[in-house]
Amino acid sequence: MQVSHDPLIPVLLDVADRLAFWQREYLGRLIAGTILRDIMTIGFIIFSANKINTLCQLFISLADIQKEKYFRFIIHQFKPINASKKIPPKINYLTHQS
């Protein structure tokens, strides 16, 4: 078997080696980027679910959920405002009489 002493063979092998390296590097980065994106998406979903769960715990009575009766929204009950007491009487500003 005769060995070729073509000076381009080492150059071509070097180029092929570099191409293979960059192909592996690019593929690795692509896979890593995809995995990172998936992890970020999953993390965002978990974060959102936790936030929704927290909001639900704020507005829905957990006791009623456990009893499976109904959802009762937790609303602080204020005394109803009597609007007639809050509205000042009409005043005739010319005579200062109401």
Phi and psi in radians as a Rosetta constraint file:
Dihedral C 1 N 2 CA 2 C 2 CIRCULARHARMONIC -1.677 0.35
Dihedral N 2 CA 2 C 2 N 3 CIRCULARHARMONIC 2.276 0.35
Dihedral C 2 N 3 CA 3 C 3 CIRCULARHARMONIC -1.571 0.35
Dihedral N 3 CA 3 C 3 N 4 CIRCULARHARMONIC 2.250 0.35
Dihedral C 3 N 4 CA 4 C 4 CIRCULARHARMONIC -1.401 0.35
Dihedral N 4 CA 4 C 4 N 5 CIRCULARHARMONIC 2.407 0.35
Dihedral C 4 N 5 CA 5 C 5 CIRCULARHARMONIC -1.900 0.35
Dihedral N 5 CA 5 C 5 N 6 CIRCULARHARMONIC 0.627 0.35
Dihedral C 5 N 6 CA 6 C 6 CIRCULARHARMONIC -1.215 0.35
Dihedral N 6 CA 6 C 6 N 7 CIRCULARHARMONIC 2.232 0.35
Dihedral C 6 N 7 CA 7 C 7 CIRCULARHARMONIC -1.181 0.35
Dihedral N 7 CA 7 C 7 N 8 CIRCULARHARMONIC -0.278 0.35
Dihedral C 7 N 8 CA 8 C 8 CIRCULARHARMONIC -1.396 0.35
Dihedral N 8 CA 8 C 8 N 9 CIRCULARHARMONIC -0.341 0.35
Dihedral C 8 N 9 CA 9 C 9 CIRCULARHARMONIC -1.071 0.35
Dihedral N 9 CA 9 C 9 N 10 CIRCULARHARMONIC -0.847 0.35
Dihedral C 9 N 10 CA 10 C 10 CIRCULARHARMONIC -1.068 0.35
Dihedral N 10 CA 10 C 10 N 11 CIRCULARHARMONIC -0.616 0.35
Dihedral C 10 N 11 CA 11 C 11 CIRCULARHARMONIC -1.162 0.35
Dihedral N 11 CA 11 C 11 N 12 CIRCULARHARMONIC -0.790 0.35
Dihedral C 11 N 12 CA 12 C 12 CIRCULARHARMONIC -1.124 0.35
Dihedral N 12 CA 12 C 12 N 13 CIRCULARHARMONIC -0.692 0.35
Dihedral C 12 N 13 CA 13 C 13 CIRCULARHARMONIC -1.121 0.35
Dihedral N 13 CA 13 C 13 N 14 CIRCULARHARMONIC -0.690 0.35
Dihedral C 13 N 14 CA 14 C 14 CIRCULARHARMONIC -1.131 0.35
Dihedral N 14 CA 14 C 14 N 15 CIRCULARHARMONIC -0.757 0.35
Dihedral C 14 N 15 CA 15 C 15 CIRCULARHARMONIC -1.107 0.35
Dihedral N 15 CA 15 C 15 N 16 CIRCULARHARMONIC -0.762 0.35
Dihedral C 15 N 16 CA 16 C 16 CIRCULARHARMONIC -1.102 0.35
Dihedral N 16 CA 16 C 16 N 17 CIRCULARHARMONIC -0.687 0.35
Dihedral C 16 N 17 CA 17 C 17 CIRCULARHARMONIC -1.120 0.35
Dihedral N 17 CA 17 C 17 N 18 CIRCULARHARMONIC -0.757 0.35
Dihedral C 17 N 18 CA 18 C 18 CIRCULARHARMONIC -1.144 0.35
Dihedral N 18 CA 18 C 18 N 19 CIRCULARHARMONIC -0.705 0.35
Dihedral C 18 N 19 CA 19 C 19 CIRCULARHARMONIC -1.096 0.35
Dihedral N 19 CA 19 C 19 N 20 CIRCULARHARMONIC -0.731 0.35
Dihedral C 19 N 20 CA 20 C 20 CIRCULARHARMONIC -1.112 0.35
Dihedral N 20 CA 20 C 20 N 21 CIRCULARHARMONIC -0.702 0.35
Dihedral C 20 N 21 CA 21 C 21 CIRCULARHARMONIC -1.085 0.35
Dihedral N 21 CA 21 C 21 N 22 CIRCULARHARMONIC -0.845 0.35
Dihedral C 21 N 22 CA 22 C 22 CIRCULARHARMONIC -1.179 0.35
Dihedral N 22 CA 22 C 22 N 23 CIRCULARHARMONIC -0.567 0.35
Dihedral C 22 N 23 CA 23 C 23 CIRCULARHARMONIC -1.131 0.35
Dihedral N 23 CA 23 C 23 N 24 CIRCULARHARMONIC -0.785 0.35
Dihedral C 23 N 24 CA 24 C 24 CIRCULARHARMONIC -1.123 0.35
Dihedral N 24 CA 24 C 24 N 25 CIRCULARHARMONIC -0.729 0.35
Dihedral C 24 N 25 CA 25 C 25 CIRCULARHARMONIC -1.096 0.35
Dihedral N 25 CA 25 C 25 N 26 CIRCULARHARMONIC -0.805 0.35
Dihedral C 25 N 26 CA 26 C 26 CIRCULARHARMONIC -1.137 0.35
Dihedral N 26 CA 26 C 26 N 27 CIRCULARHARMONIC -0.753 0.35
Dihedral C 26 N 27 CA 27 C 27 CIRCULARHARMONIC -1.106 0.35
Dihedral N 27 CA 27 C 27 N 28 CIRCULARHARMONIC -0.716 0.35
Dihedral C 27 N 28 CA 28 C 28 CIRCULARHARMONIC -1.097 0.35
Dihedral N 28 CA 28 C 28 N 29 CIRCULARHARMONIC -0.747 0.35
Dihedral C 28 N 29 CA 29 C 29 CIRCULARHARMONIC -1.173 0.35
Dihedral N 29 CA 29 C 29 N 30 CIRCULARHARMONIC -0.664 0.35
Dihedral C 29 N 30 CA 30 C 30 CIRCULARHARMONIC -1.112 0.35
Dihedral N 30 CA 30 C 30 N 31 CIRCULARHARMONIC -0.804 0.35
Dihedral C 30 N 31 CA 31 C 31 CIRCULARHARMONIC -1.138 0.35
Dihedral N 31 CA 31 C 31 N 32 CIRCULARHARMONIC -0.763 0.35
Dihedral C 31 N 32 CA 32 C 32 CIRCULARHARMONIC -1.094 0.35
Dihedral N 32 CA 32 C 32 N 33 CIRCULARHARMONIC -0.714 0.35
Dihedral C 32 N 33 CA 33 C 33 CIRCULARHARMONIC -1.122 0.35
Dihedral N 33 CA 33 C 33 N 34 CIRCULARHARMONIC -0.705 0.35
Dihedral C 33 N 34 CA 34 C 34 CIRCULARHARMONIC -1.137 0.35
Dihedral N 34 CA 34 C 34 N 35 CIRCULARHARMONIC -0.766 0.35
Dihedral C 34 N 35 CA 35 C 35 CIRCULARHARMONIC -1.112 0.35
Dihedral N 35 CA 35 C 35 N 36 CIRCULARHARMONIC -0.744 0.35
Dihedral C 35 N 36 CA 36 C 36 CIRCULARHARMONIC -1.096 0.35
Dihedral N 36 CA 36 C 36 N 37 CIRCULARHARMONIC -0.742 0.35
Dihedral C 36 N 37 CA 37 C 37 CIRCULARHARMONIC -1.094 0.35
Dihedral N 37 CA 37 C 37 N 38 CIRCULARHARMONIC -0.732 0.35
Dihedral C 37 N 38 CA 38 C 38 CIRCULARHARMONIC -1.125 0.35
Dihedral N 38 CA 38 C 38 N 39 CIRCULARHARMONIC -0.717 0.35
Dihedral C 38 N 39 CA 39 C 39 CIRCULARHARMONIC -1.110 0.35
Dihedral N 39 CA 39 C 39 N 40 CIRCULARHARMONIC -0.725 0.35
Dihedral C 39 N 40 CA 40 C 40 CIRCULARHARMONIC -1.143 0.35
Dihedral N 40 CA 40 C 40 N 41 CIRCULARHARMONIC -0.686 0.35
Dihedral C 40 N 41 CA 41 C 41 CIRCULARHARMONIC -1.119 0.35
Dihedral N 41 CA 41 C 41 N 42 CIRCULARHARMONIC -0.807 0.35
Dihedral C 41 N 42 CA 42 C 42 CIRCULARHARMONIC -1.096 0.35
Dihedral N 42 CA 42 C 42 N 43 CIRCULARHARMONIC -0.732 0.35
Dihedral C 42 N 43 CA 43 C 43 CIRCULARHARMONIC -1.073 0.35
Dihedral N 43 CA 43 C 43 N 44 CIRCULARHARMONIC -0.711 0.35
Dihedral C 43 N 44 CA 44 C 44 CIRCULARHARMONIC -1.136 0.35
Dihedral N 44 CA 44 C 44 N 45 CIRCULARHARMONIC -0.702 0.35
Dihedral C 44 N 45 CA 45 C 45 CIRCULARHARMONIC -1.115 0.35
Dihedral N 45 CA 45 C 45 N 46 CIRCULARHARMONIC -0.777 0.35
Dihedral C 45 N 46 CA 46 C 46 CIRCULARHARMONIC -1.116 0.35
Dihedral N 46 CA 46 C 46 N 47 CIRCULARHARMONIC -0.746 0.35
Dihedral C 46 N 47 CA 47 C 47 CIRCULARHARMONIC -1.060 0.35
Dihedral N 47 CA 47 C 47 N 48 CIRCULARHARMONIC -0.787 0.35
Dihedral C 47 N 48 CA 48 C 48 CIRCULARHARMONIC -1.122 0.35
Dihedral N 48 CA 48 C 48 N 49 CIRCULARHARMONIC -0.743 0.35
Dihedral C 48 N 49 CA 49 C 49 CIRCULARHARMONIC -1.090 0.35
Dihedral N 49 CA 49 C 49 N 50 CIRCULARHARMONIC -0.689 0.35
Dihedral C 49 N 50 CA 50 C 50 CIRCULARHARMONIC -1.132 0.35
Dihedral N 50 CA 50 C 50 N 51 CIRCULARHARMONIC -0.706 0.35
Dihedral C 50 N 51 CA 51 C 51 CIRCULARHARMONIC -1.149 0.35
Dihedral N 51 CA 51 C 51 N 52 CIRCULARHARMONIC -0.745 0.35
Dihedral C 51 N 52 CA 52 C 52 CIRCULARHARMONIC -1.106 0.35
Dihedral N 52 CA 52 C 52 N 53 CIRCULARHARMONIC -0.730 0.35
Dihedral C 52 N 53 CA 53 C 53 CIRCULARHARMONIC -1.071 0.35
Dihedral N 53 CA 53 C 53 N 54 CIRCULARHARMONIC -0.741 0.35
Dihedral C 53 N 54 CA 54 C 54 CIRCULARHARMONIC -1.090 0.35
Dihedral N 54 CA 54 C 54 N 55 CIRCULARHARMONIC -0.761 0.35
Dihedral C 54 N 55 CA 55 C 55 CIRCULARHARMONIC -1.121 0.35
Dihedral N 55 CA 55 C 55 N 56 CIRCULARHARMONIC -0.694 0.35
Dihedral C 55 N 56 CA 56 C 56 CIRCULARHARMONIC -1.099 0.35
Dihedral N 56 CA 56 C 56 N 57 CIRCULARHARMONIC -0.683 0.35
Dihedral C 56 N 57 CA 57 C 57 CIRCULARHARMONIC -1.166 0.35
Dihedral N 57 CA 57 C 57 N 58 CIRCULARHARMONIC -0.501 0.35
Dihedral C 57 N 58 CA 58 C 58 CIRCULARHARMONIC -1.288 0.35
Dihedral N 58 CA 58 C 58 N 59 CIRCULARHARMONIC -0.653 0.35
Dihedral C 58 N 59 CA 59 C 59 CIRCULARHARMONIC -1.800 0.35
Dihedral N 59 CA 59 C 59 N 60 CIRCULARHARMONIC -0.227 0.35
Dihedral C 59 N 60 CA 60 C 60 CIRCULARHARMONIC -2.088 0.35
Dihedral N 60 CA 60 C 60 N 61 CIRCULARHARMONIC 2.337 0.35
Dihedral C 60 N 61 CA 61 C 61 CIRCULARHARMONIC -1.250 0.35
Dihedral N 61 CA 61 C 61 N 62 CIRCULARHARMONIC 2.101 0.35
Dihedral C 61 N 62 CA 62 C 62 CIRCULARHARMONIC -1.217 0.35
Dihedral N 62 CA 62 C 62 N 63 CIRCULARHARMONIC -0.491 0.35
Dihedral C 62 N 63 CA 63 C 63 CIRCULARHARMONIC -1.090 0.35
Dihedral N 63 CA 63 C 63 N 64 CIRCULARHARMONIC -0.706 0.35
Dihedral C 63 N 64 CA 64 C 64 CIRCULARHARMONIC -1.249 0.35
Dihedral N 64 CA 64 C 64 N 65 CIRCULARHARMONIC -0.546 0.35
Dihedral C 64 N 65 CA 65 C 65 CIRCULARHARMONIC -1.175 0.35
Dihedral N 65 CA 65 C 65 N 66 CIRCULARHARMONIC -0.738 0.35
Dihedral C 65 N 66 CA 66 C 66 CIRCULARHARMONIC -1.157 0.35
Dihedral N 66 CA 66 C 66 N 67 CIRCULARHARMONIC -0.619 0.35
Dihedral C 66 N 67 CA 67 C 67 CIRCULARHARMONIC -1.386 0.35
Dihedral N 67 CA 67 C 67 N 68 CIRCULARHARMONIC -0.179 0.35
Dihedral C 67 N 68 CA 68 C 68 CIRCULARHARMONIC 1.011 0.35
Dihedral N 68 CA 68 C 68 N 69 CIRCULARHARMONIC 0.616 0.35
Dihedral C 68 N 69 CA 69 C 69 CIRCULARHARMONIC -1.492 0.35
Dihedral N 69 CA 69 C 69 N 70 CIRCULARHARMONIC -1.168 0.35
Dihedral C 69 N 70 CA 70 C 70 CIRCULARHARMONIC -2.886 0.35
Dihedral N 70 CA 70 C 70 N 71 CIRCULARHARMONIC 2.939 0.35
Dihedral C 70 N 71 CA 71 C 71 CIRCULARHARMONIC -1.560 0.35
Dihedral N 71 CA 71 C 71 N 72 CIRCULARHARMONIC 2.160 0.35
Dihedral C 71 N 72 CA 72 C 72 CIRCULARHARMONIC -2.018 0.35
Dihedral N 72 CA 72 C 72 N 73 CIRCULARHARMONIC 2.138 0.35
Dihedral C 72 N 73 CA 73 C 73 CIRCULARHARMONIC -1.381 0.35
Dihedral N 73 CA 73 C 73 N 74 CIRCULARHARMONIC 2.371 0.35
Dihedral C 73 N 74 CA 74 C 74 CIRCULARHARMONIC -1.475 0.35
Dihedral N 74 CA 74 C 74 N 75 CIRCULARHARMONIC 1.847 0.35
Dihedral C 74 N 75 CA 75 C 75 CIRCULARHARMONIC -2.176 0.35
Dihedral N 75 CA 75 C 75 N 76 CIRCULARHARMONIC 2.208 0.35
Dihedral C 75 N 76 CA 76 C 76 CIRCULARHARMONIC -1.144 0.35
Dihedral N 76 CA 76 C 76 N 77 CIRCULARHARMONIC 2.182 0.35
Dihedral C 76 N 77 CA 77 C 77 CIRCULARHARMONIC -1.566 0.35
Dihedral N 77 CA 77 C 77 N 78 CIRCULARHARMONIC 2.022 0.35
Dihedral C 77 N 78 CA 78 C 78 CIRCULARHARMONIC -1.714 0.35
Dihedral N 78 CA 78 C 78 N 79 CIRCULARHARMONIC 2.714 0.35
Dihedral C 78 N 79 CA 79 C 79 CIRCULARHARMONIC -1.180 0.35
Dihedral N 79 CA 79 C 79 N 80 CIRCULARHARMONIC 2.388 0.35
Dihedral C 79 N 80 CA 80 C 80 CIRCULARHARMONIC -1.099 0.35
Dihedral N 80 CA 80 C 80 N 81 CIRCULARHARMONIC 2.457 0.35
Dihedral C 80 N 81 CA 81 C 81 CIRCULARHARMONIC -1.474 0.35
Dihedral N 81 CA 81 C 81 N 82 CIRCULARHARMONIC 2.231 0.35
Dihedral C 81 N 82 CA 82 C 82 CIRCULARHARMONIC -1.438 0.35
Dihedral N 82 CA 82 C 82 N 83 CIRCULARHARMONIC 1.860 0.35
Dihedral C 82 N 83 CA 83 C 83 CIRCULARHARMONIC -1.160 0.35
Dihedral N 83 CA 83 C 83 N 84 CIRCULARHARMONIC -0.517 0.35
Dihedral C 83 N 84 CA 84 C 84 CIRCULARHARMONIC -1.149 0.35
Dihedral N 84 CA 84 C 84 N 85 CIRCULARHARMONIC -0.505 0.35
Dihedral C 84 N 85 CA 85 C 85 CIRCULARHARMONIC -1.366 0.35
Dihedral N 85 CA 85 C 85 N 86 CIRCULARHARMONIC -0.444 0.35
Dihedral C 85 N 86 CA 86 C 86 CIRCULARHARMONIC -1.504 0.35
Dihedral N 86 CA 86 C 86 N 87 CIRCULARHARMONIC -0.412 0.35
Dihedral C 86 N 87 CA 87 C 87 CIRCULARHARMONIC -1.499 0.35
Dihedral N 87 CA 87 C 87 N 88 CIRCULARHARMONIC 2.154 0.35
Dihedral C 87 N 88 CA 88 C 88 CIRCULARHARMONIC -1.195 0.35
Dihedral N 88 CA 88 C 88 N 89 CIRCULARHARMONIC 2.610 0.35
Dihedral C 88 N 89 CA 89 C 89 CIRCULARHARMONIC -1.171 0.35
Dihedral N 89 CA 89 C 89 N 90 CIRCULARHARMONIC 2.694 0.35
Dihedral C 89 N 90 CA 90 C 90 CIRCULARHARMONIC -1.190 0.35
Dihedral N 90 CA 90 C 90 N 91 CIRCULARHARMONIC 2.332 0.35
Dihedral C 90 N 91 CA 91 C 91 CIRCULARHARMONIC -2.088 0.35
Dihedral N 91 CA 91 C 91 N 92 CIRCULARHARMONIC 2.324 0.35
Dihedral C 91 N 92 CA 92 C 92 CIRCULARHARMONIC -1.483 0.35
Dihedral N 92 CA 92 C 92 N 93 CIRCULARHARMONIC 1.846 0.35
Dihedral C 92 N 93 CA 93 C 93 CIRCULARHARMONIC -1.252 0.35
Dihedral N 93 CA 93 C 93 N 94 CIRCULARHARMONIC -0.252 0.35
Dihedral C 93 N 94 CA 94 C 94 CIRCULARHARMONIC -1.321 0.35
Dihedral N 94 CA 94 C 94 N 95 CIRCULARHARMONIC -0.696 0.35
Dihedral C 94 N 95 CA 95 C 95 CIRCULARHARMONIC -1.834 0.35
Dihedral N 95 CA 95 C 95 N 96 CIRCULARHARMONIC -0.109 0.35
Dihedral C 95 N 96 CA 96 C 96 CIRCULARHARMONIC 1.031 0.35
Dihedral N 96 CA 96 C 96 N 97 CIRCULARHARMONIC 0.553 0.35
Dihedral C 96 N 97 CA 97 C 97 CIRCULARHARMONIC -1.994 0.35
Dihedral N 97 CA 97 C 97 N 98 CIRCULARHARMONIC 2.565 0.35
